[in-house]
Amino acid sequence: MSAYGSKVVAVLDTQSTFGVTIKSLRDAVMTRGLMTDNRLNIPTVKPTTPYDGDVYFNKNTLKLEIFIDDGNSTQWVCI
């Protein structure tokens, strides 16, 4: 547990980089079929043609990554 407790609070629709990242993750879960039968299904293979908000679990680094397209650049970011 962190010094801030065990709850995570995020604002989903802000213009900050963090907020956009959380909103993209939420949108990907809902629109790309990552949620089935109340289970979150995260792929372990990086998509070859990713879209903004795509996520995957990197088994080499043991980190969850999200694909971000901010209009100026595209990149995979560890969450």
C-alpha positions as a Markdown table, in Angstrom:
| # | Residue | x | y | z |
|---|---|---|---|---|
| 1 | Met | 0.0 | 0.0 | 0.0 |
| 2 | Ser | 1.3 | 3.5 | -0.9 |
| 3 | Ala | 1.4 | 6.5 | 1.4 |
| 4 | Tyr | -1.9 | 7.6 | -0.3 |
| 5 | Gly | -3.8 | 4.5 | 0.6 |
| 6 | Ser | -5.1 | 1.7 | -1.5 |
| 7 | Lys | -7.6 | 3.6 | -3.7 |
| 8 | Val | -6.8 | 5.0 | -7.1 |
| 9 | Val | -8.7 | 8.1 | -8.2 |
| 10 | Ala | -8.6 | 9.3 | -11.8 |
| 11 | Val | -10.4 | 12.1 | -13.7 |
| 12 | Leu | -11.4 | 10.5 | -17.0 |
| 13 | Asp | -12.1 | 13.5 | -19.2 |
| 14 | Thr | -9.4 | 16.1 | -18.6 |
| 15 | Gln | -7.1 | 17.6 | -21.1 |
| 16 | Ser | -3.9 | 16.6 | -19.2 |
| 17 | Thr | -1.7 | 13.9 | -20.6 |
| 18 | Phe | -2.6 | 11.6 | -17.7 |
| 19 | Gly | -6.3 | 12.2 | -18.1 |
| 20 | Val | -6.2 | 11.5 | -21.9 |
| 21 | Thr | -4.3 | 8.3 | -21.2 |
| 22 | Ile | -6.9 | 7.1 | -18.7 |
| 23 | Lys | -9.7 | 8.0 | -21.1 |
| 24 | Ser | -8.0 | 6.2 | -23.9 |
| 25 | Leu | -7.7 | 3.1 | -21.8 |
| 26 | Arg | -11.3 | 3.2 | -20.8 |
| 27 | Asp | -12.4 | 3.7 | -24.4 |
| 28 | Ala | -10.2 | 0.8 | -25.6 |
| 29 | Val | -11.7 | -1.5 | -23.0 |
| 30 | Met | -15.2 | -0.6 | -24.0 |
| 31 | Thr | -14.9 | -0.5 | -27.8 |
| 32 | Arg | -12.3 | -3.1 | -28.7 |
| 33 | Gly | -13.8 | -6.1 | -26.9 |
| 34 | Leu | -11.3 | -6.3 | -24.1 |
| 35 | Met | -14.1 | -6.7 | -21.6 |
| 36 | Thr | -16.0 | -10.0 | -21.8 |
| 37 | Asp | -18.1 | -11.8 | -19.2 |
| 38 | Asn | -17.0 | -9.1 | -16.6 |
| 39 | Arg | -13.4 | -10.0 | -17.2 |
| 40 | Leu | -10.7 | -7.8 | -18.6 |
| 41 | Asn | -8.8 | -9.5 | -21.4 |
| 42 | Ile | -5.4 | -7.8 | -22.0 |
| 43 | Pro | -3.4 | -9.2 | -25.0 |
| 44 | Thr | 0.3 | -10.2 | -24.4 |
| 45 | Val | 1.3 | -9.4 | -28.0 |
| 46 | Lys | 1.8 | -5.8 | -29.1 |
| 47 | Pro | -0.6 | -5.0 | -31.9 |
| 48 | Thr | 1.1 | -4.6 | -35.3 |
| 49 | Thr | -1.2 | -1.7 | -36.4 |
| 50 | Pro | -2.2 | -0.1 | -33.1 |
| 51 | Tyr | -4.9 | 2.5 | -32.6 |
| 52 | Asp | -5.0 | 5.3 | -29.9 |
| 53 | Gly | -5.9 | 3.6 | -26.6 |
| 54 | Asp | -4.8 | 0.0 | -27.5 |
| 55 | Val | -3.2 | -1.8 | -24.6 |
| 56 | Tyr | -1.1 | -4.9 | -24.1 |
| 57 | Phe | 0.8 | -6.5 | -21.3 |
| 58 | Asn | 4.6 | -6.7 | -22.1 |
| 59 | Lys | 5.7 | -10.0 | -20.7 |
| 60 | Asn | 9.4 | -9.0 | -21.0 |
| 61 | Thr | 9.1 | -5.9 | -18.8 |
| 62 | Leu | 6.0 | -7.1 | -16.8 |
| 63 | Lys | 4.3 | -3.8 | -17.6 |
| 64 | Leu | 1.0 | -2.7 | -19.0 |
| 65 | Glu | 1.5 | -0.4 | -22.0 |
| 66 | Ile | -1.0 | 1.9 | -23.9 |
| 67 | Phe | -0.6 | 3.3 | -27.4 |
| 68 | Ile | -1.0 | 7.1 | -27.4 |
| 69 | Asp | -1.5 | 9.2 | -30.5 |
| 70 | Asp | -1.5 | 12.9 | -29.4 |
| 71 | Gly | -1.8 | 14.3 | -32.8 |
| 72 | Asn | 1.9 | 15.1 | -33.0 |
| 73 | Ser | 3.5 | 11.7 | -32.3 |
| 74 | Thr | 2.6 | 8.1 | -31.5 |
| 75 | Gln | 4.2 | 6.0 | -28.8 |
| 76 | Trp | 3.7 | 3.1 | -26.4 |
| 77 | Val | 3.6 | 4.3 | -22.8 |
| 78 | Cys | 3.9 | 2.2 | -19.7 |
| 79 | Ile | 1.0 | 2.6 | -17.4 |
